[in-house]
Amino acid sequence: MSTLSKVAELIAENAGVDAKEITMDTTFEELGLDSLDAVDLVMACEEQFSVTIEMDEALKTVGDVVRLIDSQKA
């Protein structure tokens, strides 16, 4: 399973959206995520992927999160 698929599943669980509709270009604003939802997502990603994500990272899209995770896993 790709990083995008896993992140999309985490978002779908937390935001109540269909994971199939989430792309690299989907913004958190489009998903209706607020700052608390973003914190929950970051914590879930850190646990799922064993990475560290700083809250001051400029994460605006799902792709931003995927690229950050992939860069730390490399």
CHARMM internal coordinates of N, CA and C (Angstrom, degrees):
IC EDIT
DIST 1 N 1 CA 1.4557
DIST 1 CA 1 C 1.5297
ANGL 1 N 1 CA 1 C 108.29
DIST 1 C 2 N 1.3085
ANGL 1 CA 1 C 2 N 116.17
DIHE 1 N 1 CA 1 C 2 N 134.16
DIST 2 N 2 CA 1.4607
ANGL 1 C 2 N 2 CA 120.96
DIHE 1 CA 1 C 2 N 2 CA -177.61
DIST 2 CA 2 C 1.5239
ANGL 2 N 2 CA 2 C 111.24
DIHE 1 C 2 N 2 CA 2 C -74.68
DIST 2 C 3 N 1.3169
ANGL 2 CA 2 C 3 N 114.96
DIHE 2 N 2 CA 2 C 3 N 162.52
DIST 3 N 3 CA 1.4637
ANGL 2 C 3 N 3 CA 120.00
DIHE 2 CA 2 C 3 N 3 CA 176.69
DIST 3 CA 3 C 1.5214
ANGL 3 N 3 CA 3 C 109.92
DIHE 2 C 3 N 3 CA 3 C -59.27
DIST 3 C 4 N 1.3308
ANGL 3 CA 3 C 4 N 117.57
DIHE 3 N 3 CA 3 C 4 N -42.23
DIST 4 N 4 CA 1.4614
ANGL 3 C 4 N 4 CA 120.86
DIHE 3 CA 3 C 4 N 4 CA 179.03
DIST 4 CA 4 C 1.5231
ANGL 4 N 4 CA 4 C 110.73
DIHE 3 C 4 N 4 CA 4 C -58.87
DIST 4 C 5 N 1.3143
ANGL 4 CA 4 C 5 N 117.52
DIHE 4 N 4 CA 4 C 5 N -44.84
DIST 5 N 5 CA 1.4655
ANGL 4 C 5 N 5 CA 120.75
DIHE 4 CA 4 C 5 N 5 CA -179.44
DIST 5 CA 5 C 1.5167
ANGL 5 N 5 CA 5 C 111.53
DIHE 4 C 5 N 5 CA 5 C -61.44
DIST 5 C 6 N 1.3251
ANGL 5 CA 5 C 6 N 116.20
DIHE 5 N 5 CA 5 C 6 N -43.02
DIST 6 N 6 CA 1.4636
ANGL 5 C 6 N 6 CA 120.19
DIHE 5 CA 5 C 6 N 6 CA -179.73
DIST 6 CA 6 C 1.5268
ANGL 6 N 6 CA 6 C 111.33
DIHE 5 C 6 N 6 CA 6 C -66.71
DIST 6 C 7 N 1.3347
ANGL 6 CA 6 C 7 N 116.79
DIHE 6 N 6 CA 6 C 7 N -43.98
DIST 7 N 7 CA 1.4662
ANGL 6 C 7 N 7 CA 120.50
DIHE 6 CA 6 C 7 N 7 CA 178.80
DIST 7 CA 7 C 1.5274
ANGL 7 N 7 CA 7 C 109.49
DIHE 6 C 7 N 7 CA 7 C -64.26
DIST 7 C 8 N 1.3271
ANGL 7 CA 7 C 8 N 117.48
DIHE 7 N 7 CA 7 C 8 N -41.62
DIST 8 N 8 CA 1.4639
ANGL 7 C 8 N 8 CA 121.13
DIHE 7 CA 7 C 8 N 8 CA 178.92
DIST 8 CA 8 C 1.5249
ANGL 8 N 8 CA 8 C 110.77
DIHE 7 C 8 N 8 CA 8 C -60.74
DIST 8 C 9 N 1.3262
ANGL 8 CA 8 C 9 N 117.25
DIHE 8 N 8 CA 8 C 9 N -39.78
DIST 9 N 9 CA 1.4680
ANGL 8 C 9 N 9 CA 120.81
DIHE 8 CA 8 C 9 N 9 CA 177.92
DIST 9 CA 9 C 1.5269
ANGL 9 N 9 CA 9 C 110.74
DIHE 8 C 9 N 9 CA 9 C -64.52
DIST 9 C 10 N 1.3282
ANGL 9 CA 9 C 10 N 116.91
DIHE 9 N 9 CA 9 C 10 N -42.19
DIST 10 N 10 CA 1.4673
ANGL 9 C 10 N 10 CA 120.22
DIHE 9 CA 9 C 10 N 10 CA 178.13
DIST 10 CA 10 C 1.5286
ANGL 10 N 10 CA 10 C 110.76
DIHE 9 C 10 N 10 CA 10 C -62.00
DIST 10 C 11 N 1.3193
ANGL 10 CA 10 C 11 N 116.20
DIHE 10 N 10 CA 10 C 11 N -43.01
DIST 11 N 11 CA 1.4665
ANGL 10 C 11 N 11 CA 120.25
DIHE 10 CA 10 C 11 N 11 CA 179.04
DIST 11 CA 11 C 1.5256
ANGL 11 N 11 CA 11 C 110.01
DIHE 10 C 11 N 11 CA 11 C -64.89
DIST 11 C 12 N 1.3217
ANGL 11 CA 11 C 12 N 116.29
DIHE 11 N 11 CA 11 C 12 N -44.56
DIST 12 N 12 CA 1.4621
ANGL 11 C 12 N 12 CA 120.48
DIHE 11 CA 11 C 12 N 12 CA -178.88
DIST 12 CA 12 C 1.5258
ANGL 12 N 12 CA 12 C 110.95
DIHE 11 C 12 N 12 CA 12 C -58.98
DIST 12 C 13 N 1.3253
ANGL 12 CA 12 C 13 N 116.71
DIHE 12 N 12 CA 12 C 13 N -41.68
DIST 13 N 13 CA 1.4623
ANGL 12 C 13 N 13 CA 121.06
DIHE 12 CA 12 C 13 N 13 CA 179.17
DIST 13 CA 13 C 1.5245
ANGL 13 N 13 CA 13 C 111.26
DIHE 12 C 13 N 13 CA 13 C -63.48
DIST 13 C 14 N 1.3288
ANGL 13 CA 13 C 14 N 116.28
DIHE 13 N 13 CA 13 C 14 N -40.29
DIST 14 N 14 CA 1.4635
ANGL 13 C 14 N 14 CA 120.49
DIHE 13 CA 13 C 14 N 14 CA -175.69
DIST 14 CA 14 C 1.5269
ANGL 14 N 14 CA 14 C 113.90
DIHE 13 C 14 N 14 CA 14 C -85.18
DIST 14 C 15 N 1.3216
ANGL 14 CA 14 C 15 N 117.20
DIHE 14 N 14 CA 14 C 15 N -31.69
DIST 15 N 15 CA 1.4645
ANGL 14 C 15 N 15 CA 120.08
DIHE 14 CA 14 C 15 N 15 CA -173.23
DIST 15 CA 15 C 1.5252
ANGL 15 N 15 CA 15 C 113.24
DIHE 14 C 15 N 15 CA 15 C -105.36
DIST 15 C 16 N 1.3209
ANGL 15 CA 15 C 16 N 116.49
DIHE 15 N 15 CA 15 C 16 N -7.98
DIST 16 N 16 CA 1.4535
ANGL 15 C 16 N 16 CA 119.11
DIHE 15 CA 15 C 16 N 16 CA 179.53
DIST 16 CA 16 C 1.5182
ANGL 16 N 16 CA 16 C 113.91
DIHE 15 C 16 N 16 CA 16 C 68.40
DIST 16 C 17 N 1.3260
ANGL 16 CA 16 C 17 N 116.16
DIHE 16 N 16 CA 16 C 17 N 35.21
DIST 17 N 17 CA 1.4633
ANGL 16 C 17 N 17 CA 120.67
DIHE 16 CA 16 C 17 N 17 CA 177.03
DIST 17 CA 17 C 1.5203
ANGL 17 N 17 CA 17 C 108.91
DIHE 16 C 17 N 17 CA 17 C -115.29
DIST 17 C 18 N 1.3200
ANGL 17 CA 17 C 18 N 116.82
DIHE 17 N 17 CA 17 C 18 N 165.42
DIST 18 N 18 CA 1.4541
ANGL 17 C 18 N 18 CA 122.15
DIHE 17 CA 17 C 18 N 18 CA 179.41
DIST 18 CA 18 C 1.5292
ANGL 18 N 18 CA 18 C 109.19
DIHE 17 C 18 N 18 CA 18 C -79.07
DIST 18 C 19 N 1.3150
ANGL 18 CA 18 C 19 N 116.28
DIHE 18 N 18 CA 18 C 19 N 122.37
DIST 19 N 19 CA 1.4658
ANGL 18 C 19 N 19 CA 121.12
DIHE 18 CA 18 C 19 N 19 CA -178.31
DIST 19 CA 19 C 1.5264
ANGL 19 N 19 CA 19 C 111.78
DIHE 18 C 19 N 19 CA 19 C -58.83
DIST 19 C 20 N 1.3269
ANGL 19 CA 19 C 20 N 117.51
DIHE 19 N 19 CA 19 C 20 N -29.59
DIST 20 N 20 CA 1.4635
ANGL 19 C 20 N 20 CA 121.23
DIHE 19 CA 19 C 20 N 20 CA -178.42
DIST 20 CA 20 C 1.5247
ANGL 20 N 20 CA 20 C 112.49
DIHE 19 C 20 N 20 CA 20 C -67.83
DIST 20 C 21 N 1.3294
ANGL 20 CA 20 C 21 N 116.81
DIHE 20 N 20 CA 20 C 21 N -19.80
DIST 21 N 21 CA 1.4599
ANGL 20 C 21 N 21 CA 120.76
DIHE 20 CA 20 C 21 N 21 CA -179.17
DIST 21 CA 21 C 1.5282
ANGL 21 N 21 CA 21 C 112.52
DIHE 20 C 21 N 21 CA 21 C -88.67
DIST 21 C 22 N 1.3293
ANGL 21 CA 21 C 22 N 116.98
DIHE 21 N 21 CA 21 C 22 N -5.03
DIST 22 N 22 CA 1.4631
ANGL 21 C 22 N 22 CA 121.19
DIHE 21 CA 21 C 22 N 22 CA -176.59
DIST 22 CA 22 C 1.5250
ANGL 22 N 22 CA 22 C 109.46
DIHE 21 C 22 N 22 CA 22 C -91.48
DIST 22 C 23 N 1.3326
ANGL 22 CA 22 C 23 N 115.73
DIHE 22 N 22 CA 22 C 23 N 126.68
DIST 23 N 23 CA 1.4638
ANGL 22 C 23 N 23 CA 121.68
DIHE 22 CA 22 C 23 N 23 CA 178.45
DIST 23 CA 23 C 1.5292
ANGL 23 N 23 CA 23 C 109.16
DIHE 22 C 23 N 23 CA 23 C -121.28
DIST 23 C 24 N 1.3138
ANGL 23 CA 23 C 24 N 115.76
DIHE 23 N 23 CA 23 C 24 N 176.00
DIST 24 N 24 CA 1.4642
ANGL 23 C 24 N 24 CA 120.87
DIHE 23 CA 23 C 24 N 24 CA 177.48
DIST 24 CA 24 C 1.5307
ANGL 24 N 24 CA 24 C 110.99
DIHE 23 C 24 N 24 CA 24 C -61.30
DIST 24 C 25 N 1.3263
ANGL 24 CA 24 C 25 N 117.20
DIHE 24 N 24 CA 24 C 25 N -29.35
DIST 25 N 25 CA 1.4655
ANGL 24 C 25 N 25 CA 121.64
DIHE 24 CA 24 C 25 N 25 CA -176.71
DIST 25 CA 25 C 1.5255
ANGL 25 N 25 CA 25 C 113.82
DIHE 24 C 25 N 25 CA 25 C -89.76
DIST 25 C 26 N 1.3273
ANGL 25 CA 25 C 26 N 117.67
DIHE 25 N 25 CA 25 C 26 N -4.73
DIST 26 N 26 CA 1.4612
ANGL 25 C 26 N 26 CA 120.68
DIHE 25 CA 25 C 26 N 26 CA -179.58
DIST 26 CA 26 C 1.5259
ANGL 26 N 26 CA 26 C 109.47
DIHE 25 C 26 N 26 CA 26 C -66.81
DIST 26 C 27 N 1.3325
ANGL 26 CA 26 C 27 N 115.75
DIHE 26 N 26 CA 26 C 27 N 128.72
DIST 27 N 27 CA 1.4671
ANGL 26 C 27 N 27 CA 119.37
DIHE 26 CA 26 C 27 N 27 CA 178.65
DIST 27 CA 27 C 1.5231
ANGL 27 N 27 CA 27 C 109.72
DIHE 26 C 27 N 27 CA 27 C -90.27
DIST 27 C 28 N 1.3241
ANGL 27 CA 27 C 28 N 115.24
DIHE 27 N 27 CA 27 C 28 N 157.89
DIST 28 N 28 CA 1.4602
ANGL 27 C 28 N 28 CA 119.70
DIHE 27 CA 27 C 28 N 28 CA 178.02
DIST 28 CA 28 C 1.5206
ANGL 28 N 28 CA 28 C 110.15
DIHE 27 C 28 N 28 CA 28 C -67.43
DIST 28 C 29 N 1.3209
ANGL 28 CA 28 C 29 N 115.89
DIHE 28 N 28 CA 28 C 29 N -29.94
DIST 29 N 29 CA 1.4669
ANGL 28 C 29 N 29 CA 120.37
DIHE 28 CA 28 C 29 N 29 CA 176.64
DIST 29 CA 29 C 1.5291
ANGL 29 N 29 CA 29 C 110.34
DIHE 28 C 29 N 29 CA 29 C -63.62
DIST 29 C 30 N 1.3371
ANGL 29 CA 29 C 30 N 116.64
DIHE 29 N 29 CA 29 C 30 N -43.16
DIST 30 N 30 CA 1.4684
ANGL 29 C 30 N 30 CA 120.83
DIHE 29 CA 29 C 30 N 30 CA 178.04
DIST 30 CA 30 C 1.5254
ANGL 30 N 30 CA 30 C 111.55
DIHE 29 C 30 N 30 CA 30 C -61.29
DIST 30 C 31 N 1.3219
ANGL 30 CA 30 C 31 N 116.38
DIHE 30 N 30 CA 30 C 31 N -30.85
DIST 31 N 31 CA 1.4620
ANGL 30 C 31 N 31 CA 121.37
DIHE 30 CA 30 C 31 N 31 CA -179.81
DIST 31 CA 31 C 1.5232
ANGL 31 N 31 CA 31 C 112.35
DIHE 30 C 31 N 31 CA 31 C -82.81
DIST 31 C 32 N 1.3248
ANGL 31 CA 31 C 32 N 115.93
DIHE 31 N 31 CA 31 C 32 N -7.15
DIST 32 N 32 CA 1.4540
ANGL 31 C 32 N 32 CA 119.95
DIHE 31 CA 31 C 32 N 32 CA -179.72
DIST 32 CA 32 C 1.5182
ANGL 32 N 32 CA 32 C 113.77
DIHE 31 C 32 N 32 CA 32 C 76.03
DIST 32 C 33 N 1.3388
ANGL 32 CA 32 C 33 N 116.62
DIHE 32 N 32 CA 32 C 33 N 23.89
DIST 33 N 33 CA 1.4640
ANGL 32 C 33 N 33 CA 120.64
DIHE 32 CA 32 C 33 N 33 CA -179.60
DIST 33 CA 33 C 1.5220
ANGL 33 N 33 CA 33 C 110.45
DIHE 32 C 33 N 33 CA 33 C -85.56
DIST 33 C 34 N 1.3134
ANGL 33 CA 33 C 34 N 116.30
DIHE 33 N 33 CA 33 C 34 N 131.44
DIST 34 N 34 CA 1.4635
ANGL 33 C 34 N 34 CA 120.27
DIHE 33 CA 33 C 34 N 34 CA 174.86
DIST 34 CA 34 C 1.5253
ANGL 34 N 34 CA 34 C 109.21
DIHE 33 C 34 N 34 CA 34 C -97.29
DIST 34 C 35 N 1.3128
ANGL 34 CA 34 C 35 N 117.36
DIHE 34 N 34 CA 34 C 35 N -175.17
DIST 35 N 35 CA 1.4670
ANGL 34 C 35 N 35 CA 120.74
DIHE 34 CA 34 C 35 N 35 CA -175.04
DIST 35 CA 35 C 1.5290
ANGL 35 N 35 CA 35 C 112.05
DIHE 34 C 35 N 35 CA 35 C -64.05
DIST 35 C 36 N 1.3179
ANGL 35 CA 35 C 36 N 118.21
DIHE 35 N 35 CA 35 C 36 N -34.93
DIST 36 N 36 CA 1.4701
ANGL 35 C 36 N 36 CA 120.12
DIHE 35 CA 35 C 36 N 36 CA 177.68
DIST 36 CA 36 C 1.5208
ANGL 36 N 36 CA 36 C 110.96
DIHE 35 C 36 N 36 CA 36 C -68.79
DIST 36 C 37 N 1.3319
ANGL 36 CA 36 C 37 N 116.59
DIHE 36 N 36 CA 36 C 37 N -38.97
DIST 37 N 37 CA 1.4628
ANGL 36 C 37 N 37 CA 120.42
DIHE 36 CA 36 C 37 N 37 CA 175.81
DIST 37 CA 37 C 1.5247
ANGL 37 N 37 CA 37 C 110.34
DIHE 36 C 37 N 37 CA 37 C -62.45
DIST 37 C 38 N 1.3267
ANGL 37 CA 37 C 38 N 116.66
DIHE 37 N 37 CA 37 C 38 N -39.00
DIST 38 N 38 CA 1.4634
ANGL 37 C 38 N 38 CA 121.17
DIHE 37 CA 37 C 38 N 38 CA 179.62
DIST 38 CA 38 C 1.5239
ANGL 38 N 38 CA 38 C 110.85
DIHE 37 C 38 N 38 CA 38 C -63.60
DIST 38 C 39 N 1.3263
ANGL 38 CA 38 C 39 N 117.10
DIHE 38 N 38 CA 38 C 39 N -40.79
DIST 39 N 39 CA 1.4671
ANGL 38 C 39 N 39 CA 120.91
DIHE 38 CA 38 C 39 N 39 CA 177.58
DIST 39 CA 39 C 1.5241
ANGL 39 N 39 CA 39 C 109.63
DIHE 38 C 39 N 39 CA 39 C -62.86
DIST 39 C 40 N 1.3319
ANGL 39 CA 39 C 40 N 117.00
DIHE 39 N 39 CA 39 C 40 N -44.13
DIST 40 N 40 CA 1.4666
ANGL 39 C 40 N 40 CA 120.85
DIHE 39 CA 39 C 40 N 40 CA 177.92
DIST 40 CA 40 C 1.5240
ANGL 40 N 40 CA 40 C 110.90
DIHE 39 C 40 N 40 CA 40 C -60.18
DIST 40 C 41 N 1.3320
ANGL 40 CA 40 C 41 N 116.48
DIHE 40 N 40 CA 40 C 41 N -42.22
DIST 41 N 41 CA 1.4623
ANGL 40 C 41 N 41 CA 120.80
DIHE 40 CA 40 C 41 N 41 CA 179.93
DIST 41 CA 41 C 1.5230
ANGL 41 N 41 CA 41 C 110.88
DIHE 40 C 41 N 41 CA 41 C -64.69
DIST 41 C 42 N 1.3207
ANGL 41 CA 41 C 42 N 117.21
DIHE 41 N 41 CA 41 C 42 N -44.69
DIST 42 N 42 CA 1.4680
ANGL 41 C 42 N 42 CA 121.34
DIHE 41 CA 41 C 42 N 42 CA 179.15
DIST 42 CA 42 C 1.5280
ANGL 42 N 42 CA 42 C 110.06
DIHE 41 C 42 N 42 CA 42 C -59.56
DIST 42 C 43 N 1.3201
ANGL 42 CA 42 C 43 N 116.70
DIHE 42 N 42 CA 42 C 43 N -45.61
DIST 43 N 43 CA 1.4680
ANGL 42 C 43 N 43 CA 120.00
DIHE 42 CA 42 C 43 N 43 CA 179.98
DIST 43 CA 43 C 1.5263
ANGL 43 N 43 CA 43 C 110.98
DIHE 42 C 43 N 43 CA 43 C -63.54
DIST 43 C 44 N 1.3254
ANGL 43 CA 43 C 44 N 117.80
DIHE 43 N 43 CA 43 C 44 N -40.87
DIST 44 N 44 CA 1.4613
ANGL 43 C 44 N 44 CA 121.36
DIHE 43 CA 43 C 44 N 44 CA 178.59
DIST 44 CA 44 C 1.5282
ANGL 44 N 44 CA 44 C 110.85
DIHE 43 C 44 N 44 CA 44 C -64.75
DIST 44 C 45 N 1.3285
ANGL 44 CA 44 C 45 N 117.24
DIHE 44 N 44 CA 44 C 45 N -40.56
DIST 45 N 45 CA 1.4695
ANGL 44 C 45 N 45 CA 121.21
DIHE 44 CA 44 C 45 N 45 CA 178.52
DIST 45 CA 45 C 1.5233
ANGL 45 N 45 CA 45 C 110.88
DIHE 44 C 45 N 45 CA 45 C -66.53
DIST 45 C 46 N 1.3232
ANGL 45 CA 45 C 46 N 116.66
DIHE 45 N 45 CA 45 C 46 N -42.08
DIST 46 N 46 CA 1.4669
ANGL 45 C 46 N 46 CA 119.81
DIHE 45 CA 45 C 46 N 46 CA 178.80
DIST 46 CA 46 C 1.5200
ANGL 46 N 46 CA 46 C 110.46
DIHE 45 C 46 N 46 CA 46 C -59.73
DIST 46 C 47 N 1.3195
ANGL 46 CA 46 C 47 N 116.47
DIHE 46 N 46 CA 46 C 47 N -42.12
DIST 47 N 47 CA 1.4675
ANGL 46 C 47 N 47 CA 120.51
DIHE 46 CA 46 C 47 N 47 CA -179.98
DIST 47 CA 47 C 1.5231
ANGL 47 N 47 CA 47 C 111.33
DIHE 46 C 47 N 47 CA 47 C -69.91
DIST 47 C 48 N 1.3190
ANGL 47 CA 47 C 48 N 117.06
DIHE 47 N 47 CA 47 C 48 N -46.12
DIST 48 N 48 CA 1.4651
ANGL 47 C 48 N 48 CA 122.30
DIHE 47 CA 47 C 48 N 48 CA -176.93
DIST 48 CA 48 C 1.5304
ANGL 48 N 48 CA 48 C 112.33
DIHE 47 C 48 N 48 CA 48 C -64.31
DIST 48 C 49 N 1.3347
ANGL 48 CA 48 C 49 N 116.71
DIHE 48 N 48 CA 48 C 49 N -40.63
DIST 49 N 49 CA 1.4599
ANGL 48 C 49 N 49 CA 120.80
DIHE 48 CA 48 C 49 N 49 CA -172.09
DIST 49 CA 49 C 1.5266
ANGL 49 N 49 CA 49 C 113.93
DIHE 48 C 49 N 49 CA 49 C -107.35
DIST 49 C 50 N 1.3251
ANGL 49 CA 49 C 50 N 117.76
DIHE 49 N 49 CA 49 C 50 N -1.22
DIST 50 N 50 CA 1.4700
ANGL 49 C 50 N 50 CA 122.22
DIHE 49 CA 49 C 50 N 50 CA -178.32
DIST 50 CA 50 C 1.5291
ANGL 50 N 50 CA 50 C 111.35
DIHE 49 C 50 N 50 CA 50 C 54.87
DIST 50 C 51 N 1.3300
ANGL 50 CA 50 C 51 N 115.51
DIHE 50 N 50 CA 50 C 51 N 50.12
DIST 51 N 51 CA 1.4610
ANGL 50 C 51 N 51 CA 122.25
DIHE 50 CA 50 C 51 N 51 CA 177.92
DIST 51 CA 51 C 1.5241
ANGL 51 N 51 CA 51 C 108.63
DIHE 50 C 51 N 51 CA 51 C -125.67
DIST 51 C 52 N 1.3343
ANGL 51 CA 51 C 52 N 115.31
DIHE 51 N 51 CA 51 C 52 N 169.70
DIST 52 N 52 CA 1.4591
ANGL 51 C 52 N 52 CA 121.07
DIHE 51 CA 51 C 52 N 52 CA 175.39
DIST 52 CA 52 C 1.5204
ANGL 52 N 52 CA 52 C 108.06
DIHE 51 C 52 N 52 CA 52 C -116.77
DIST 52 C 53 N 1.3199
ANGL 52 CA 52 C 53 N 115.83
DIHE 52 N 52 CA 52 C 53 N 125.88
DIST 53 N 53 CA 1.4588
ANGL 52 C 53 N 53 CA 121.38
DIHE 52 CA 52 C 53 N 53 CA 179.50
DIST 53 CA 53 C 1.5195
ANGL 53 N 53 CA 53 C 107.70
DIHE 52 C 53 N 53 CA 53 C -118.90
DIST 53 C 54 N 1.3218
ANGL 53 CA 53 C 54 N 115.84
DIHE 53 N 53 CA 53 C 54 N 118.41
DIST 54 N 54 CA 1.4644
ANGL 53 C 54 N 54 CA 120.75
DIHE 53 CA 53 C 54 N 54 CA 178.82
DIST 54 CA 54 C 1.5253
ANGL 54 N 54 CA 54 C 108.88
DIHE 53 C 54 N 54 CA 54 C -76.25
DIST 54 C 55 N 1.3090
ANGL 54 CA 54 C 55 N 116.26
DIHE 54 N 54 CA 54 C 55 N 137.10
DIST 55 N 55 CA 1.4593
ANGL 54 C 55 N 55 CA 120.33
DIHE 54 CA 54 C 55 N 55 CA -178.10
DIST 55 CA 55 C 1.5301
ANGL 55 N 55 CA 55 C 112.59
DIHE 54 C 55 N 55 CA 55 C -67.78
DIST 55 C 56 N 1.3296
ANGL 55 CA 55 C 56 N 117.53
DIHE 55 N 55 CA 55 C 56 N -16.33
DIST 56 N 56 CA 1.4610
ANGL 55 C 56 N 56 CA 119.05
DIHE 55 CA 55 C 56 N 56 CA 179.02
DIST 56 CA 56 C 1.5287
ANGL 56 N 56 CA 56 C 112.67
DIHE 55 C 56 N 56 CA 56 C -88.04
DIST 56 C 57 N 1.3397
ANGL 56 CA 56 C 57 N 117.21
DIHE 56 N 56 CA 56 C 57 N 2.21
DIST 57 N 57 CA 1.4634
ANGL 56 C 57 N 57 CA 120.56
DIHE 56 CA 56 C 57 N 57 CA 175.41
DIST 57 CA 57 C 1.5279
ANGL 57 N 57 CA 57 C 108.19
DIHE 56 C 57 N 57 CA 57 C -63.55
DIST 57 C 58 N 1.3101
ANGL 57 CA 57 C 58 N 116.83
DIHE 57 N 57 CA 57 C 58 N 144.69
DIST 58 N 58 CA 1.4650
ANGL 57 C 58 N 58 CA 121.25
DIHE 57 CA 57 C 58 N 58 CA 179.38
DIST 58 CA 58 C 1.5308
ANGL 58 N 58 CA 58 C 108.97
DIHE 57 C 58 N 58 CA 58 C -84.87
DIST 58 C 59 N 1.3138
ANGL 58 CA 58 C 59 N 115.84
DIHE 58 N 58 CA 58 C 59 N 81.34
DIST 59 N 59 CA 1.4585
ANGL 58 C 59 N 59 CA 121.57
DIHE 58 CA 58 C 59 N 59 CA -177.58
DIST 59 CA 59 C 1.5231
ANGL 59 N 59 CA 59 C 109.07
DIHE 58 C 59 N 59 CA 59 C -103.50
DIST 59 C 60 N 1.3271
ANGL 59 CA 59 C 60 N 115.19
DIHE 59 N 59 CA 59 C 60 N 106.67
DIST 60 N 60 CA 1.4621
ANGL 59 C 60 N 60 CA 119.85
DIHE 59 CA 59 C 60 N 60 CA -177.95
DIST 60 CA 60 C 1.5261
ANGL 60 N 60 CA 60 C 112.42
DIHE 59 C 60 N 60 CA 60 C -112.85
DIST 60 C 61 N 1.3425
ANGL 60 CA 60 C 61 N 115.68
DIHE 60 N 60 CA 60 C 61 N -24.79
DIST 61 N 61 CA 1.4635
ANGL 60 C 61 N 61 CA 119.80
DIHE 60 CA 60 C 61 N 61 CA -178.22
DIST 61 CA 61 C 1.5215
ANGL 61 N 61 CA 61 C 110.24
DIHE 60 C 61 N 61 CA 61 C -126.07
DIST 61 C 62 N 1.3135
ANGL 61 CA 61 C 62 N 114.71
DIHE 61 N 61 CA 61 C 62 N 165.57
DIST 62 N 62 CA 1.4617
ANGL 61 C 62 N 62 CA 120.50
DIHE 61 CA 61 C 62 N 62 CA 175.48
DIST 62 CA 62 C 1.5287
ANGL 62 N 62 CA 62 C 108.93
DIHE 61 C 62 N 62 CA 62 C -61.24
DIST 62 C 63 N 1.3226
ANGL 62 CA 62 C 63 N 116.68
DIHE 62 N 62 CA 62 C 63 N -38.02
DIST 63 N 63 CA 1.4640
ANGL 62 C 63 N 63 CA 121.16
DIHE 62 CA 62 C 63 N 63 CA 178.79
DIST 63 CA 63 C 1.5156
ANGL 63 N 63 CA 63 C 112.67
DIHE 62 C 63 N 63 CA 63 C -60.46
DIST 63 C 64 N 1.3327
ANGL 63 CA 63 C 64 N 117.21
DIHE 63 N 63 CA 63 C 64 N -35.79
DIST 64 N 64 CA 1.4691
ANGL 63 C 64 N 64 CA 120.52
DIHE 63 CA 63 C 64 N 64 CA 177.19
DIST 64 CA 64 C 1.5274
ANGL 64 N 64 CA 64 C 110.32
DIHE 63 C 64 N 64 CA 64 C -59.66
DIST 64 C 65 N 1.3242
ANGL 64 CA 64 C 65 N 116.36
DIHE 64 N 64 CA 64 C 65 N -43.37
DIST 65 N 65 CA 1.4689
ANGL 64 C 65 N 65 CA 121.07
DIHE 64 CA 64 C 65 N 65 CA -179.82
DIST 65 CA 65 C 1.5234
ANGL 65 N 65 CA 65 C 110.04
DIHE 64 C 65 N 65 CA 65 C -67.51
DIST 65 C 66 N 1.3246
ANGL 65 CA 65 C 66 N 117.08
DIHE 65 N 65 CA 65 C 66 N -44.89
DIST 66 N 66 CA 1.4664
ANGL 65 C 66 N 66 CA 121.67
DIHE 65 CA 65 C 66 N 66 CA -178.98
DIST 66 CA 66 C 1.5286
ANGL 66 N 66 CA 66 C 110.45
DIHE 65 C 66 N 66 CA 66 C -60.57
DIST 66 C 67 N 1.3327
ANGL 66 CA 66 C 67 N 117.14
DIHE 66 N 66 CA 66 C 67 N -46.71
DIST 67 N 67 CA 1.4709
ANGL 66 C 67 N 67 CA 120.43
DIHE 66 CA 66 C 67 N 67 CA -179.62
DIST 67 CA 67 C 1.5284
ANGL 67 N 67 CA 67 C 111.39
DIHE 66 C 67 N 67 CA 67 C -63.65
DIST 67 C 68 N 1.3202
ANGL 67 CA 67 C 68 N 117.35
DIHE 67 N 67 CA 67 C 68 N -39.23
DIST 68 N 68 CA 1.4615
ANGL 67 C 68 N 68 CA 120.96
DIHE 67 CA 67 C 68 N 68 CA 178.67
DIST 68 CA 68 C 1.5250
ANGL 68 N 68 CA 68 C 110.70
DIHE 67 C 68 N 68 CA 68 C -64.01
DIST 68 C 69 N 1.3157
ANGL 68 CA 68 C 69 N 116.76
DIHE 68 N 68 CA 68 C 69 N -44.77
DIST 69 N 69 CA 1.4692
ANGL 68 C 69 N 69 CA 121.02
DIHE 68 CA 68 C 69 N 69 CA 178.68
DIST 69 CA 69 C 1.5204
ANGL 69 N 69 CA 69 C 109.92
DIHE 68 C 69 N 69 CA 69 C -62.69
DIST 69 C 70 N 1.3312
ANGL 69 CA 69 C 70 N 116.97
DIHE 69 N 69 CA 69 C 70 N -48.33
DIST 70 N 70 CA 1.4689
ANGL 69 C 70 N 70 CA 120.58
DIHE 69 CA 69 C 70 N 70 CA -178.99
DIST 70 CA 70 C 1.5252
ANGL 70 N 70 CA 70 C 111.66
DIHE 69 C 70 N 70 CA 70 C -61.43
DIST 70 C 71 N 1.3341
ANGL 70 CA 70 C 71 N 117.67
DIHE 70 N 70 CA 70 C 71 N -36.31
DIST 71 N 71 CA 1.4675
ANGL 70 C 71 N 71 CA 119.98
DIHE 70 CA 70 C 71 N 71 CA -179.69
DIST 71 CA 71 C 1.5262
ANGL 71 N 71 CA 71 C 111.14
DIHE 70 C 71 N 71 CA 71 C -68.12
DIST 71 C 72 N 1.3142
ANGL 71 CA 71 C 72 N 117.38
DIHE 71 N 71 CA 71 C 72 N -31.42
DIST 72 N 72 CA 1.4637
ANGL 71 C 72 N 72 CA 120.29
DIHE 71 CA 71 C 72 N 72 CA 179.28
DIST 72 CA 72 C 1.5209
ANGL 72 N 72 CA 72 C 112.02
DIHE 71 C 72 N 72 CA 72 C -81.14
DIST 72 C 73 N 1.3211
ANGL 72 CA 72 C 73 N 116.70
DIHE 72 N 72 CA 72 C 73 N -25.20
DIST 73 N 73 CA 1.4611
ANGL 72 C 73 N 73 CA 120.51
DIHE 72 CA 72 C 73 N 73 CA 179.60
DIST 73 CA 73 C 1.5215
ANGL 73 N 73 CA 73 C 111.81
DIHE 72 C 73 N 73 CA 73 C -81.56
DIST 73 C 74 N 1.3386
ANGL 73 CA 73 C 74 N 116.74
DIHE 73 N 73 CA 73 C 74 N -20.10
DIST 74 N 74 CA 1.4753
ANGL 73 C 74 N 74 CA 121.04
DIHE 73 CA 73 C 74 N 74 CA -175.26
DIST 74 CA 74 C 1.5065
ANGL 74 N 74 CA 74 C 112.20
DIHE 73 C 74 N 74 CA 74 C -70.52
END
COOR INIT
IC SEED 1 N 1 CA 1 C
IC BUILD
